Amino acid sequence: MDAKVSYRVKRSLSSIPDGEVFNYRRFASQIESEQAIVQALSRLSKKGEIVRLGKGQYYKPRKTRFGTLRPSESEIVNTFTRKGDSQVGYLTGLALYNQLGLTTQVSNTLVIARTSRLPEKEVNGYKIKFVTRPIKFTEQDIPLLQLLDAIRDIRDIPDTTVDQSIVVLVARLISLSSDKLKRLIKLALEYNPATKALTGAILEYYFDTVDVTVLAKSLNPLSKYKIGVASSVLPNASNWNVE
């Protein structure tokens, strides 16, 4: 039985592209015994025919004259941000800010925001760090949360300035519908005061049809937020105590 399962798993593996991440569910429609699939994958991993990426996650390596190719960044991110059909996290940090065009710096550290924290991991040359986001979100919310993360970290994004980052972020925000901007405001309420203040100031100045009253009311009128934005980029910053 084990030999038959191993044969069927290996045959199915031939249709999986090199570098694509998969788990035992990939074979569940062909083989009834989940345990037999898990054992077959474990044996193939020990033989070096597949590489274990994380718990129950594997990929097919492809050897070149430059070495063994690892999975793409997006494949690794998907491994830790999806649980079955559910989205449980998303990419944030420097890798995200590079994708958004906020910085040219790259990093082998991937930061994953999740509803629950996991310990740091080393995966095929990547360091995976996890941060918690105690926010209920849908897959459609992720691009909005990523923009809010960039606003929150705007002072710490390397190889750029706060003013340059705001220009880039505004260009991203312009593409959002009115409903998406309203959802962004609702999600922003879960962030720290400085993020709410800067988000409110940006939306108020560049999107004057959007009602940001709820953000203003959520802030302490006596608090100041030292962000370092120029009045030429955000003339209304002082209205939000953003300096």
PyMOL commands that set and color helices and strands:
alter all, ss='L'
color gray80, all
select helices_A, chain A and resi 2-13+24-27+34-46+73-81+93-99+139-152+162-174+178-188+193-206+213-217+237-240
alter helices_A, ss='H'
color red, helices_A
select strands_A, chain A and resi 21-22+51-54+57-59+62-64+67-69+82-83+86-87+89-92+109-114+121-123+126-132
alter strands_A, ss='S'
color yellow, strands_A
deselect
rebuild
show_as cartoon
